[in-house]
């Protein structure tokens, strides 16, 4: 599984700088696939300043892709 940007399918790696839909700059700390089929698109963990938060990948304009 890999995390890719919506539209371009450009890979996004742990440690990369990403931007939320609110325009906040963050660092990608980790991502995890959906727990079961039919589930929402997994989760990403990002750090915004000193705060660590978990979101759906769409918050950073990404999705989790198999392969």
N, C-alpha and C positions, 0 to 999 in steps of 0.2 A: 504494500500500500504506500502511496505517496500523496503528499498535499500539493495541489496545483492551483494556480490562479484561474478564476472563471474567465472564459473567453479565449485566453491565449494558451492555456494549459501549461504555462511556464512553472517549473518546479519551485516550491518554497521549502527551504530547509530550516531545521532548528538553528536558532541563532540569527536568522534573517530579520531585518527590520520590515515591519508590515504596518499598514494603516487601517484603522477601523472605519466603519461607515460614518462615524462622527468626525473623522479627520484626525484622530489621536494617533500618534506614532507609538508603536509598541515593538517588543522583541518576541518572536515566537519561541516558546520554551519547549513545547511538546504538542503532539496531536495523537488522537486515538480514533480508530474506525468505529462505526456503529456496532453496538453490542450484539445485535441480531438483525436478520434481514427484515426489511420493512420499517426499520428504525430510522430516525432522523440521521442526518449526515455526519455523525460522529461529533467529536469535540476538539477544540484547540485550547491550549493554555498559553496565555500571553502575559507579558509584564509591561505595564503602563506606569512609568515612573517607578515608585517603590511598591506598587500594588500588583499582585499576581491574580489574574482572573481567568475563568473558564467560559468559553462561548461556543456557539455553533460556528463552523468554518465560514459560513456566509457573512458573518460579522466583519471578516477581513477579506471578503470577496474571493474566497477559495472554496474548494471542495476536495474530498478525499477520493482518490482514484485507485482502482485495483491495478496491480502490475508494477 
